[in-house]
């Protein structure tokens, strides 16, 4: 069942039947370069997808990954993660899009769709997006959107210094 749709995209639960496409884009070094996850073998991907197909949406304090698919043929092109704060004051987003789907405005469309859905379904007042400071594609997407740059940090992730840019979008 679709949670949200646009003319080009559908947002819904991930399923184990997504395993081949999921593994393909998540194994692409260009896609994974700035992400906070590692590629999964088939067994790991099936376990993850099975868990995500059963997870309760909008659960405070938990990450949920949703499927981004083309509406015309239901092809999986990426996923979008959301984390609702325990106090439901804010959500954090993360998006992963297959290389072949980048450059067509689909990431922007997916982010706009999930933001509208989150503001309609929850009491959150702000949505946060954090990206590596060198992730030009994510920075371009966020620059086109209503997100505003708030600050930069220099964290150490897995022992590697990681400059990050923080963005937020407030409920209007």
C-alpha positions as CSV (number, residue, x, y, z in Angstrom):
1,X,0.0,0.0,0.0
2,X,1.3,3.4,-1.0
3,X,1.9,5.9,1.9
4,X,2.2,8.8,-0.6
5,X,2.4,9.3,-4.3
6,X,3.3,11.9,-6.9
7,X,2.8,11.7,-10.6
8,X,6.2,9.9,-10.9
9,X,6.9,8.3,-7.5
10,X,5.4,6.0,-4.9
11,X,6.5,5.8,-1.3
12,X,5.7,2.6,0.6
13,X,7.2,-0.2,2.8
14,X,10.3,-2.0,1.6
15,X,9.8,-5.7,0.9
16,X,12.0,-8.8,0.6
17,X,11.1,-8.8,-3.1
18,X,13.1,-5.6,-3.5
19,X,16.4,-7.5,-2.6
20,X,18.0,-7.4,-6.1
21,X,17.5,-3.8,-6.8
22,X,18.2,-2.8,-3.2
23,X,21.5,-4.6,-3.2
24,X,22.4,-3.2,-6.6
25,X,22.2,0.4,-5.7
26,X,23.5,-0.1,-2.2
27,X,26.6,-1.9,-3.5
28,X,27.4,1.0,-6.0
29,X,30.5,2.8,-4.6
30,X,29.3,6.1,-6.0
31,X,26.0,5.8,-4.0
32,X,27.6,4.4,-0.9
33,X,30.5,6.9,-0.7
34,X,28.9,9.3,1.7
35,X,26.4,7.0,3.4
36,X,26.6,5.7,7.0
37,X,26.0,2.1,6.1
38,X,27.9,-0.8,4.5
39,X,26.8,-2.9,1.6
40,X,25.0,-6.1,2.6
41,X,25.2,-9.6,1.3
42,X,21.9,-11.2,0.1
43,X,21.1,-12.8,3.5
44,X,21.8,-9.5,5.3
45,X,19.7,-7.6,2.8
46,X,16.8,-10.0,3.1
47,X,16.9,-9.8,6.9
48,X,16.9,-6.0,6.8
49,X,14.1,-5.8,4.2
50,X,12.1,-8.3,6.2
51,X,12.4,-6.2,9.3
52,X,11.6,-3.0,7.4
53,X,8.5,-4.5,5.9
54,X,7.2,-5.2,9.4
55,X,8.3,-2.1,11.3
56,X,5.8,0.3,12.8
57,X,5.9,3.6,11.0
58,X,6.6,6.8,12.8
59,X,7.8,5.0,15.9
60,X,9.6,7.5,18.2
61,X,13.3,6.9,18.6
62,X,13.6,4.4,15.7
63,X,14.8,4.6,12.1
64,X,12.4,3.4,9.4
65,X,13.4,3.0,5.7
66,X,10.8,3.4,3.0
67,X,10.8,2.4,-0.6
68,X,11.0,5.0,-3.4
69,X,9.7,3.5,-6.6
70,X,8.7,4.8,-10.0
71,X,4.9,5.0,-10.1
72,X,4.6,3.9,-13.8
73,X,6.2,0.5,-13.3
74,X,6.9,0.2,-9.6
75,X,10.7,-0.1,-10.1
76,X,12.7,0.4,-6.9
77,X,15.0,3.4,-7.3
78,X,16.0,4.1,-3.8
79,X,15.0,4.4,-0.1
80,X,14.4,7.2,2.3
81,X,15.1,6.8,6.0
82,X,13.3,8.7,8.8
83,X,13.9,8.9,12.5
84,X,11.3,10.5,14.7
85,X,12.7,11.9,18.0
86,X,11.5,10.3,21.2
87,X,9.7,13.5,22.1
88,X,8.2,13.8,18.6
89,X,9.7,17.3,18.2
90,X,11.7,16.6,15.1
91,X,12.5,14.0,12.5
92,X,15.8,13.3,10.6
93,X,15.9,12.2,7.0
94,X,18.4,10.3,4.9
95,X,17.9,9.5,1.2
96,X,19.6,6.9,-1.0
97,X,19.0,7.0,-4.7
98,X,20.3,4.7,-7.4
99,X,22.8,6.4,-9.7
100,X,20.6,5.8,-12.7
101,X,17.8,7.7,-11.0
102,X,19.9,10.8,-10.1
103,X,19.8,14.0,-12.0
104,X,16.1,14.0,-12.9
105,X,14.6,15.7,-9.8
106,X,13.4,12.4,-8.3
107,X,15.4,12.8,-5.1
108,X,13.9,16.3,-4.7
109,X,10.4,14.9,-5.3
110,X,10.9,12.1,-2.8
111,X,12.1,14.5,-0.1
112,X,9.2,16.9,-0.7
113,X,6.8,14.0,-0.6
114,X,8.2,12.6,2.7
115,X,8.3,16.0,4.3
116,X,4.7,16.7,3.5
117,X,3.7,13.3,4.7
118,X,5.7,13.7,8.0
119,X,4.2,17.1,8.7
120,X,0.7,15.7,8.0
121,X,1.1,12.5,10.1
122,X,3.0,13.8,13.1
123,X,3.3,16.7,15.5
124,X,7.0,17.3,14.6
125,X,7.9,21.0,14.1
126,X,11.2,20.4,12.3
127,X,12.9,18.0,9.9
128,X,16.7,17.7,9.9
129,X,18.9,16.5,7.0
130,X,22.6,16.0,7.6
131,X,25.1,15.3,4.8
132,X,28.8,15.0,4.2
133,X,30.2,18.4,3.3
134,X,31.6,17.0,0.1
135,X,28.4,15.3,-1.1
136,X,27.7,17.6,-4.0
137,X,24.6,15.8,-5.1
138,X,22.9,15.9,-1.7
139,X,24.0,19.5,-1.2
140,X,22.4,20.5,-4.6
141,X,19.2,18.7,-3.7
142,X,19.0,20.5,-0.3
143,X,19.8,23.8,-1.9
144,X,16.8,23.5,-4.2
145,X,14.5,22.5,-1.4
146,X,13.0,24.6,1.4
147,X,15.6,23.3,3.8
148,X,17.9,25.9,5.3
149,X,21.6,25.4,6.2
150,X,22.0,25.8,9.9
151,X,25.5,24.9,10.8
152,X,28.5,22.6,10.0
153,X,30.2,20.1,12.3
154,X,33.4,18.1,12.1
155,X,32.6,14.7,13.6
156,X,34.7,11.6,13.7
157,X,32.8,8.6,12.3
158,X,34.4,5.2,12.4
159,X,37.7,6.9,13.2
160,X,37.6,9.2,10.1
161,X,37.2,13.0,10.4
162,X,33.9,13.8,8.7
163,X,32.8,17.3,7.9
164,X,29.0,17.5,7.9
165,X,26.5,20.2,6.9
166,X,23.2,20.4,8.8
167,X,20.0,21.6,7.3
168,X,16.5,22.0,8.7
169,X,13.0,22.6,7.6
170,X,10.3,23.9,9.9
171,X,6.6,23.3,9.9
172,X,4.9,26.3,8.3
